[in-house]
Amino acid sequence: MPEKIAKPKLSVIIVNRNTSDLLTRCISKLLESNIDETPQIIVVDNGSTDDSVRLVRSLYPEILVFEAGKNLGFAAANNLGFSMSAGEFVLLLNTDALLDKLCLERMLKLAQLDERIALIGPQLLNDDGTHQTSYEATPTLLTETTNRSLLKRLFPKRYPGKNERLVEPKDVETVIGAVMLIRKKAFEEIGGFDPRYFFFFEETDLAVRLRQSGWRVVHDPLAKAFHLQGGSAKSYRSAARIEFYRSRYTFFEKFYGSMSKSFLKTIVMINLGLNVTIYSVMNLVTLGLFERIRERSKVWSALWSWHLKGCPDGYGLPRD
């Protein structure tokens, strides 16, 4: 394992798998950040078969690259990156996220105002500058078995949405994990990411445990980052959805118990059965001519089949 470098204030961890173009663009924007010192940058490569590692090492020889040799998943890969990090603060950065020049500066200044701030997430933006959802309420049976969009409209203070326009930092329940600044002391205190989450819900689990331990989780609307939503999971739509549901069940069993998990799974299976029926009929009626309908039918069918088999391991995103 590579050795740690001299202690900087900030370390940056980027987990990559087969996203070479996104990765180099992400690093380029990161290095344009308006901060006083060059951060320690760590790339944990999750078994890429493209030219990601070669490109980073040739373009940025100062970056620490660790080749895992296989897909460790987001949580385990970031835990590995943390073990190599030297900074007081650690920025977790997805390859499909591009930081605004002032984003890091704002988050670092905010983190240093209060030693109880453990996690900060910026405002995530689409290509055109419109807002993405950047923070959420903690998932509950209500949010996961009813229409979340309706909840956000009816109870916007309890279930905030992307249409809320904040003008100052706000304590929140959880942030979206594309860009996260984390106080290393807090991260280590609670034991880091739970590696049972291979992909999805890792940051939600982390935020819940941080708040349970008395730390603050904050969204800063004035720190901004473009989130392109084009990472490696996009190429595996059905597998990624299976991974999402697996992680959601892990979260519910961990925080709410096996009864809540079983109830959620029952409601999900009913909804999946309806969606499979509806999209199969639509695909048949349209003679399979519409790609969007074909794709959704394929995804719902894969999820339904996985649930009928009892949600076994061996399905989802590739581990090799």
matplotlib code that plots the C-alpha trace (Angstrom):
import matplotlib.pyplot as plt

x = [0.0, 1.3, 2.7, 1.1, 2.6, 3.4, 0.3, -1.8, -5.0, -7.1, -7.0, -9.3, -10.4, -11.8, -13.1, -13.0, -14.1, -13.9, -14.6, -11.3, -12.7, -14.8, -11.9, -9.4, -12.0, -12.9, -9.2, -8.6, -11.5, -10.4, -7.0, -8.5, -10.0, -9.3, -7.5, -4.2, -2.5, -2.5, -4.4, -3.3, -5.2, -5.9, -7.5, -8.8, -9.3, -11.9, -10.6, -10.9, -10.3, -10.0, -7.0, -8.0, -4.9, -2.4, -3.9, -3.8, -0.3, 0.9, -1.0, -0.7, 2.3, 1.9, -1.4, -1.5, -3.1, -4.1, -5.3, -7.7, -7.7, -11.4, -14.6, -14.6, -17.8, -18.1, -17.9, -15.0, -13.0, -13.5, -12.5, -9.3, -8.7, -9.3, -6.6, -4.1, -5.3, -3.3, -5.6, -7.6, -10.5, -11.2, -13.2, -15.0, -15.5, -17.3, -15.7, -18.9, -18.7, -17.0, -16.3, -16.9, -13.7, -14.9, -16.7, -13.8, -12.8, -16.3, -16.7, -13.4, -14.1, -17.5, -16.0, -13.5, -16.1, -17.5, -15.6, -18.9, -19.5, -18.5, -20.0, -20.8, -22.4, -22.6, -25.4, -25.3, -26.2, -27.2, -25.2, -27.5, -27.1, -30.5, -30.6, -30.4, -31.5, -28.5, -29.9, -32.8, -34.7, -33.7, -35.6, -38.5, -41.3, -43.5, -41.0, -40.3, -43.9, -45.7, -45.0, -41.9, -42.6, -46.1, -44.6, -42.2, -45.0, -47.3, -44.7, -41.7, -40.1, -40.1, -39.3, -37.2, -36.8, -34.6, -37.0, -36.1, -33.8, -31.5, -29.3, -27.1, -25.8, -28.4, -28.2, -29.8, -30.4, -28.4, -26.7, -26.3, -22.9, -21.5, -19.4, -18.8, -16.3, -15.8, -13.9, -11.5, -11.7, -15.5, -15.3, -12.8, -14.8, -17.9, -15.9, -16.1, -18.5, -20.3, -18.9, -22.1, -23.3, -21.7, -23.3, -26.1, -27.1, -23.5, -23.7, -27.1, -26.0, -22.9, -24.9, -27.4, -24.6, -22.7, -25.9, -26.5, -23.0, -23.7, -22.0, -23.5, -24.3, -24.6, -25.7, -24.0, -26.1, -23.4, -20.8, -21.6, -20.6, -21.9, -23.0, -23.1, -24.7, -22.6, -20.7, -20.0, -23.3, -25.2, -24.0, -25.7, -29.2, -30.8, -27.9, -27.7, -31.3, -30.9, -27.9, -30.1, -32.8, -30.3, -28.8, -32.2, -33.1, -29.7, -30.4, -33.9, -32.9, -30.0, -31.9, -35.6, -35.4, -36.3, -40.1, -39.8, -37.6, -40.1, -43.0, -41.0, -40.1, -43.8, -44.9, -42.0, -42.9, -46.6, -45.4, -42.9, -45.6, -47.8, -45.0, -43.9, -47.5, -48.0, -44.7, -45.0, -48.4, -47.1, -44.1, -46.5, -48.9, -46.1, -44.5, -41.3, -40.6, -40.0, -36.6, -37.6, -40.5, -38.3, -35.6, -38.0, -39.8, -36.4, -35.4, -38.7, -38.6, -35.0, -36.0, -39.1, -37.2, -34.6, -37.2, -39.1, -35.8, -35.5, -33.0, -30.0, -26.3, -24.6, -26.9, -26.2, -23.1, -20.0, -17.6, -14.6]
y = [0.0, 3.5, 5.5, 8.7, 12.0, 14.9, 16.1, 18.6, 20.2, 18.6, 15.2, 14.3, 10.8, 9.9, 6.4, 5.4, 2.5, 2.8, 6.5, 7.8, 10.9, 11.9, 11.3, 13.5, 16.3, 16.0, 16.3, 19.2, 21.2, 20.2, 21.6, 25.0, 25.4, 28.6, 27.2, 28.1, 24.7, 21.8, 19.0, 15.4, 13.6, 9.9, 7.9, 4.5, 2.5, -0.2, -2.7, -0.5, -2.1, 1.3, 3.6, 5.5, 4.5, 5.1, 8.5, 9.8, 8.6, 10.2, 13.5, 13.9, 12.0, 13.7, 11.9, 8.8, 6.0, 2.7, -0.1, -2.3, -5.0, -5.5, -3.5, -3.0, -0.8, 2.8, 2.3, -0.1, 1.9, 5.2, 3.5, 2.4, 5.9, 7.3, 4.9, 6.5, 10.1, 12.6, 15.6, 17.0, 17.2, 14.7, 15.6, 12.6, 13.4, 11.4, 11.3, 12.9, 15.9, 19.2, 21.7, 25.4, 27.3, 28.6, 25.4, 23.9, 27.3, 27.8, 24.4, 24.4, 27.8, 26.6, 23.4, 25.4, 27.7, 24.9, 21.8, 19.9, 20.1, 16.6, 16.6, 19.3, 18.9, 21.7, 22.6, 20.2, 21.6, 20.2, 21.2, 24.2, 25.5, 24.3, 22.7, 19.1, 17.5, 18.0, 16.9, 14.8, 13.7, 10.3, 7.5, 6.1, 3.7, 6.7, 8.1, 4.7, 3.5, 6.7, 9.4, 11.2, 14.1, 14.6, 14.6, 17.3, 19.4, 18.9, 19.1, 21.0, 21.8, 18.1, 16.7, 19.4, 19.3, 20.9, 23.8, 25.1, 28.1, 28.5, 31.6, 30.3, 26.9, 24.7, 21.6, 18.7, 15.0, 13.7, 14.9, 13.5, 11.8, 13.2, 15.7, 15.6, 17.3, 15.2, 15.9, 12.9, 12.8, 12.4, 9.8, 7.7, 8.1, 6.4, 3.7, 5.0, 3.8, 0.5, -1.8, -3.7, -1.0, -1.8, 1.1, 3.6, 4.6, 4.8, 8.5, 8.3, 5.7, 7.8, 10.9, 9.2, 7.7, 11.1, 12.9, 10.1, 10.7, 14.4, 15.7, 18.2, 17.5, 20.6, 21.7, 24.8, 26.3, 28.8, 26.1, 24.7, 21.7, 20.5, 16.8, 15.2, 12.0, 10.0, 7.6, 3.9, 2.6, 4.3, 1.6, -1.1, 0.2, -3.1, -4.1, -0.6, -0.7, -4.1, -2.7, 0.3, -2.0, -4.2, -1.2, 0.2, -3.1, -3.1, 0.4, -0.4, -3.6, -1.8, 1.2, 0.1, -3.7, -6.8, -6.2, -2.8, -4.3, -7.1, -4.7, -2.5, -5.5, -6.5, -3.1, -3.0, -6.4, -5.3, -2.1, -4.0, -6.5, -3.6, -1.9, -5.1, -5.6, -2.0, -1.7, -5.1, -4.2, -0.8, -2.5, -5.0, -2.3, -0.1, -3.1, -2.4, 0.7, 3.1, 2.7, 4.3, 1.9, -1.1, 0.0, 0.5, -2.8, -4.5, -2.8, -3.6, -7.2, -7.7, -6.2, -8.3, -11.5, -10.7, -10.2, -13.4, -15.3, -13.9, -11.1, -13.3, -12.3, -12.6, -10.1, -6.4, -4.4, -6.4, -7.2, -8.3]
z = [0.0, -0.9, 2.0, 3.3, 2.3, 4.6, 6.5, 4.4, 5.6, 2.9, 1.2, -1.7, -2.5, -5.9, -6.5, -10.1, -12.3, -16.1, -16.2, -17.6, -19.4, -16.4, -14.0, -15.8, -16.2, -12.5, -11.5, -13.8, -12.3, -8.7, -9.3, -10.4, -6.9, -5.1, -2.0, -0.3, -0.7, -3.1, -1.5, -1.3, -4.0, -3.8, -6.7, -5.7, -8.8, -8.5, -11.2, -14.3, -17.6, -19.5, -19.5, -16.3, -14.3, -17.1, -17.9, -14.3, -13.8, -17.0, -16.6, -12.8, -11.5, -8.1, -7.5, -5.3, -7.3, -5.6, -7.8, -5.9, -8.7, -8.4, -7.7, -3.9, -4.1, -3.0, 0.8, 1.0, -1.6, 0.3, 3.6, 1.9, 0.6, 4.1, 5.5, 3.1, 3.7, 5.7, 5.8, 8.7, 6.2, 3.4, 0.3, -1.3, -5.0, -7.6, -11.1, -12.6, -10.3, -11.3, -8.6, -8.9, -8.3, -4.9, -3.7, -1.7, -0.2, 1.1, 2.5, 4.3, 5.8, 7.0, 8.5, 10.5, 12.0, 14.2, 15.3, 15.6, 11.8, 10.5, 7.0, 4.4, 1.0, -1.6, -3.9, -6.9, -10.3, -13.7, -16.8, -17.4, -13.8, -12.5, -9.1, -8.3, -5.1, -2.8, 0.6, 1.8, 4.8, 6.2, 4.5, 6.5, 5.7, 4.9, 2.3, 0.8, 0.4, -0.6, -3.3, -2.2, -4.6, -3.1, 0.5, -0.6, -1.9, 1.0, 3.8, 2.3, 5.7, 6.8, 3.3, 1.5, -2.2, -4.9, -5.3, -1.9, -2.2, 0.7, 1.2, 4.0, 5.4, 7.0, 9.2, 7.3, 7.9, 5.0, 1.8, -1.7, -1.8, -5.2, -3.3, 0.5, 2.8, 5.9, 9.1, 9.4, 13.2, 13.0, 10.3, 12.3, 15.5, 14.1, 12.2, 8.7, 6.0, 6.6, 3.9, 3.6, 1.3, -2.1, -3.9, -2.7, 0.8, 2.1, 2.7, 4.2, 6.7, 7.5, 8.0, 10.4, 12.5, 12.6, 13.9, 16.4, 17.7, 18.2, 15.0, 12.6, 9.0, 6.9, 3.4, 2.1, -0.8, -1.7, -2.4, -5.8, -8.0, -11.3, -11.1, -14.5, -13.4, -15.8, -13.7, -14.3, -12.8, -15.7, -18.0, -15.8, -15.3, -14.2, -12.0, -10.5, -9.5, -7.9, -6.0, -4.9, -3.5, -1.8, 0.0, 0.9, 2.6, 4.4, 5.7, 6.9, 8.7, 10.4, 11.6, 11.8, 12.3, 10.3, 10.5, 8.8, 6.1, 5.5, 5.2, 2.8, 0.7, 0.5, -0.7, -3.2, -4.7, -5.1, -6.9, -9.0, -10.1, -11.2, -13.1, -14.9, -16.0, -17.2, -19.1, -20.6, -22.0, -23.2, -24.9, -26.6, -27.8, -29.2, -30.8, -28.9, -31.0, -28.1, -26.4, -23.2, -22.7, -23.7, -21.2, -18.3, -19.0, -18.9, -15.6, -13.9, -15.1, -13.8, -10.4, -10.2, -11.1, -8.4, -5.7, -6.7, -6.2, -2.7, -3.4, -3.6, -3.7, -7.0, -8.7, -9.1, -10.2, -11.1, -8.3, -10.4]

ax = plt.figure().add_subplot(projection="3d")
ax.plot(x, y, z, "-o")
ax.set_aspect("equal")
plt.show()
